[in-house]
Each structure stands twice: as structure tokens, then as C-alpha cells.
């Protein structure tokens, strides 16, 4: 259902689904995975 909504909202973009179960168990989905920026 979510993919079809996103495809409707972004008709000129390719919308694909990915299996993110491993991220959920290990890192906590994309928000938690990307919120930390290491200092250089």
C-alpha cells in the first residue's frame, strides 16, 4: 500500500521497496542509521 501511494505522489520517479528487516534489528531503521555524523 505504501509503495503505491509513493508512486502516485512521485509519478516521475522510480519508487522501489527494499527489505530493511536487518536494519530494524541492528540499527533501528533509516532515521537512526543516518542521524549520527562522525567528526572528521
CNS distance restraints for C-alpha pairs under 8 A (distance, minus, plus):
assign (resid   1 and name CA) (resid   5 and name CA) 6.44 0.50 0.50
assign (resid   2 and name CA) (resid   6 and name CA) 6.23 0.50 0.50
assign (resid   3 and name CA) (resid   7 and name CA) 6.04 0.50 0.50
assign (resid   3 and name CA) (resid  15 and name CA) 6.98 0.50 0.50
assign (resid   3 and name CA) (resid  16 and name CA) 7.25 0.50 0.50
assign (resid   3 and name CA) (resid  17 and name CA) 6.95 0.50 0.50
assign (resid   4 and name CA) (resid   8 and name CA) 6.17 0.50 0.50
assign (resid   5 and name CA) (resid   9 and name CA) 6.26 0.50 0.50
assign (resid   6 and name CA) (resid  10 and name CA) 6.02 0.50 0.50
assign (resid   6 and name CA) (resid  15 and name CA) 7.02 0.50 0.50
assign (resid   7 and name CA) (resid  11 and name CA) 5.60 0.50 0.50
assign (resid   7 and name CA) (resid  13 and name CA) 7.49 0.50 0.50
assign (resid   7 and name CA) (resid  14 and name CA) 7.57 0.50 0.50
assign (resid   7 and name CA) (resid  15 and name CA) 5.96 0.50 0.50
assign (resid  10 and name CA) (resid  15 and name CA) 7.92 0.50 0.50
assign (resid  20 and name CA) (resid  24 and name CA) 6.45 0.50 0.50
assign (resid  20 and name CA) (resid  29 and name CA) 7.15 0.50 0.50
assign (resid  21 and name CA) (resid  25 and name CA) 6.47 0.50 0.50
assign (resid  22 and name CA) (resid  26 and name CA) 6.13 0.50 0.50
assign (resid  23 and name CA) (resid  27 and name CA) 5.11 0.50 0.50
assign (resid  23 and name CA) (resid  28 and name CA) 5.88 0.50 0.50
assign (resid  23 and name CA) (resid  29 and name CA) 5.32 0.50 0.50
assign (resid  23 and name CA) (resid  30 and name CA) 7.62 0.50 0.50
assign (resid  24 and name CA) (resid  28 and name CA) 4.35 0.50 0.50
assign (resid  24 and name CA) (resid  29 and name CA) 4.80 0.50 0.50
assign (resid  27 and name CA) (resid  32 and name CA) 6.64 0.50 0.50
assign (resid  27 and name CA) (resid  33 and name CA) 5.86 0.50 0.50
assign (resid  28 and name CA) (resid  32 and name CA) 5.47 0.50 0.50
assign (resid  28 and name CA) (resid  33 and name CA) 6.56 0.50 0.50
assign (resid  29 and name CA) (resid  33 and name CA) 6.13 0.50 0.50
assign (resid  30 and name CA) (resid  34 and name CA) 6.01 0.50 0.50
assign (resid  31 and name CA) (resid  35 and name CA) 6.00 0.50 0.50
assign (resid  32 and name CA) (resid  36 and name CA) 7.58 0.50 0.50
